[in-house]
Amino acid sequence: MLSAVEAGLDGLDPEVLARVVWSGLAEPGDPVAAGLVRELGAVTALETLLTRGESALDRFKPRLARLELTAILDDTAACDARLVTPGEAEWPSGLDDLACPPHVLWVRGPASLGAVTRRSVAVVGARAATAYGETVAADLAAGLAERDVTVVSGGAFGIDAAAHRGVLAVRGTTVAVLAGGVDRPYPAAHHRLLGHVAQTGALISEMPPGSTSLRSRFLLRNRLIATMTLGTVVVEAGRRSGSRNTAGTAAAHHRVVLAVPGPITSMASVGCHEMIRSGMAQLVTDAPEVVELIGVMGQDLAPDIHVPARVGDGLEGPDRRVFDALPRRRGAEVDELAVGAGETEATVRAALGRLELLGHACRTEHGWRLVS
């Protein structure tokens, strides 16, 4: 194995090949493998594994005996994937914040990860989503894509799928992070959806082609979604869920955490409501609000909400009180208005003069009234 790595199969750098080997030997997020590769480099770490006797590294050896590097590289080429390693321009820089980053990423699709993740948001949520949640996720993702934001999710049922579909509907860029190999879309029912993602965006995984989507790998996959993006938006989540795990990882790495509220009677939104109430997440309702929080300060501001103006807006003090005391249909004399406003007659006369100039009051033969 070491000789094949050092020989540089397929013209690949030995360090890249060694990282491919480590991806096949160690589970995602393995602290021992990550620490060894970080300290020694992938090639020297592999040499240490092969030459050291009884040690804490023995648990990697059963897989080492069965690992076929050439087969992994052939499978990578067969599914039209490419290898991306730390330090390359396409490597998402946010992954460097992880204590145990991936050794290498397999990428299928035309999107350059390093470029598209510079302005990106994760949209995640419940698999057993409601119609409300799926509609919100699709609209939110489409709005983000229209504002040149890449949407990253996990390709799962429910909110993930709705987010991917929302982006594809407006021809935006979306990235799906998989728990298994990029040649084995999971769930199988999303084969066509993930195929469309691979045509315009990217499918990525830290596991070699052919790897299965084990349950433990989903939570570890979430750390990539949380850190390769600028923020995470949760649309529907239970008290305990993978989405809350993603949000927790994002918060721990100082990313923006956002949550969409749902009906207070919906159990599907309990997790979102708890995150908002605890201060872990900020409440958002649409794409402009998300972009304002993850975008460039002063440039990506959400538009002001238009509130229809009402007659009398801006009036304060005696002017406001006299305005409120004025009848709409009949007229009222100054002494009557003074009682209604709780002001002196002199103050009421002065206020009426100002209100008349503003076009709010008029004098009739029966006294003063509001201008209709």
ABEGO torsion letter per residue (X at the ends): XAAAAAAGBGGBBAAAAAAAAAAAABBBGBAAAAAAAAAAEAAAAAAAAAABBBBAAAAAAAAAAABBAAAAAAAAAAAGBBBBBBGBAABBAAAAABABBBABBBBBEABBAAAAAABBBBBBEBABBBAAAAAAAAAAAAAAAAAGBBBBBAGBBEAAAAAAAAAAAAGBBBBBBBABBAABBOBAAAAAAAAAAAAABBBBBABBBGBBBBAAAAAAAAAAAAAABABBBBBEBBABBAAAAAAAAAAAAGBBBBBBBBBAABAAAAAAAAAAAAGABBBBABAAAAAAAABBBGAABBBBBBBBBBBGBGBBEAAAAAAAABBAABBBBAAAAAAAAGBBAAAAAAAAAAAAAAGABBBBAAEBBBBX
